[in-house]
Amino acid sequence: MTDHYDGAGAEPKGHAGDEQASGRRVGTIPATLRERLEYLGLDQDDADLLHSLQPLVRRHADDLVRAFYEHLIAFDATRSLLRDEATMNRLVELQKQYLGEMFGGVYDDRYAAGRYAIGQTHDRVGLTSSWYLGAYHLYQRVLFPLVSDHLGESGATQAEISRACLAITKVMTLDAGLALEAYFGAYNAALRSEKERLEVLTGELQGSNAALNDLTERLEDRVRERTSELLDSEGRLRQAEKLATIGKMTSMMAHEIRNPLSSVLLNLELLEDEIDGYTGADTDEAHDLLGSVLTQIRRVEGTIREYLAIARTPKVTLVLGDVNAVVREQVDFMRAEIEQAGIDIHMDLSDAVPSVNLDGEQFSTVVLNLLKNSMEAMPEGGALRVSTGALDASVTLRVQDTGQGMTPDQCEQVFEPLYTTKDKGLGMGLAYVQQVVRDHRGEISCVSNGASATTFTVELPIPAQSLTAG
């Protein structure tokens, strides 16, 4: 069986004994042909017997091929290959050649390569192996009676006739195996190609999946970052609102207290003048008592002024300023009081600190509050270290004391309005400090080991012009 395509049924080029040439044409066939023949039991006696039947087959070739193609035309799948009369005539001649080679008695590498090539052609034109294998059965149906009658008329025994039919079956099985190997080779090549394509797609999918995972992780990180920013902004807003409410209440209370307190202070001072007018009388004790009352009232008045200053904190006005100059000024202002409290103070101000945007007056109050806070944390004396430096895009101010220390929870709450760890004070100083630092677009943090050595760190952003200048 062959078809209308060029090369179908034709013998391959090259010498029959040239294993290297035929190996290039048919792959592993030359190496396995001997094993195939031995496995089928197709020996030289069978080859001689088949060759002896070749004249018979050639005489009846027209009838055999005609019956073959009439059967093919009866089915749609095979009829589609037989498009016109010219094609039919060509295929008939090729099929006669095919039958002649089958009974040629020479089954070498050249023969195997030709059969393998026919299988490749049938696969290429889309004729599935089931139709191709069916063709062998058709030939058996027409060849067996022809050979049996011929041998019977020649006086052959039934055993000899059976042997001849078996030899025909062997060579047809050889042909079918070679053709099927061509089909399998094509299928394997297609599978390998598909496997390679799938591996490429798998690699692309893995790459896409990795990219998607990376994008997902970055989105999750961004969501967490934005959530943290929103929570932080919400916390700042709540604290600002709380500070505003406390400031308003403080202002109202200070007003209500300050006016009568001023009146009391004025009358006490008048009373002191009256006491001084009692000549000849012992007024020392009265002076001492009155002096104590005046001192406490003036202290309360000072506290009221301090809280009014916090409550009425104006918006910051930022201009380029020198952090070191502000720190040095406030340390010098507080030095005598700090040293009188038995505290050793040490300054370490870096010359590499660039100018930053500052509200000089309000930042001075920040430094002053931090110094007072550290001093109050060391009632028995200690050491106070004030340092500045530049870190990445920020200027840092650190105020470190060797006082009582705070727990991590206390460090978190220390900037809350009205929160204090001290016996006196309303807990407004550090809340005020944080608000002013944030108005400077900076941050303040607190770190303590729980027993001693608490450090407050202020970070202020370095403006672009200072970074460029640096």
Summary of the structure (lengths in Angstrom):
residues: 470
radius of gyration: 54.8
end to end distance: 90.5
largest distance: 179.0
contacts: 1355
relative contact order: 0.06
helix: 67%
strand: 9%
